[in-house]
Amino acid sequence: MRLVRRGLRAGYGPIRQADYDVKRWKLIGIGALAVIGIGSMAMG
């Protein structure tokens, strides 16, 4: 966390934050697909 805060002050913030958001959205997307897949298998 401290490194991220220093990065924000140095101007690295937006790049680091965007990279973090991409990773987070990929995980959310994979999780959502897994839930939908399991749900459709259980229903079908």
C-alpha positions in Angstrom: 0.0 0.0 0.0 2.8 2.4 0.9 4.4 1.9 -2.5 1.2 2.5 -4.3 0.7 5.8 -2.4 4.2 6.9 -3.3 3.4 6.0 -6.9 0.3 8.2 -6.8 2.3 11.2 -5.6 4.9 10.5 -8.3 2.2 10.3 -11.0 2.3 6.6 -11.5 -1.1 6.2 -9.9 -3.4 6.1 -13.0 -1.3 3.5 -14.8 -1.0 1.3 -11.7 -4.7 1.7 -10.9 -5.7 0.9 -14.5 -3.6 -2.3 -14.4 -5.2 -3.3 -11.0 -8.7 -2.6 -12.4 -8.0 -4.8 -15.5 -6.9 -7.7 -13.3 -9.9 -7.2 -11.0 -12.4 -7.1 -13.9 -10.8 -10.3 -15.5 -11.2 -12.1 -12.2 -14.8 -10.9 -11.9 -15.5 -11.9 -15.5 -14.0 -15.4 -15.0 -16.0 -15.8 -11.8 -19.2 -14.7 -13.4 -18.7 -17.1 -16.4 -18.0 -19.9 -13.9 -21.2 -19.2 -12.0 -23.3 -19.0 -15.2 -21.7 -22.2 -16.5 -22.4 -24.1 -13.3 -25.9 -22.7 -13.0 -26.8 -23.7 -16.6 -25.4 -27.2 -16.0 -27.4 -27.6 -12.9 -30.6 -26.3 -14.6 -30.1 -28.2 -17.9 
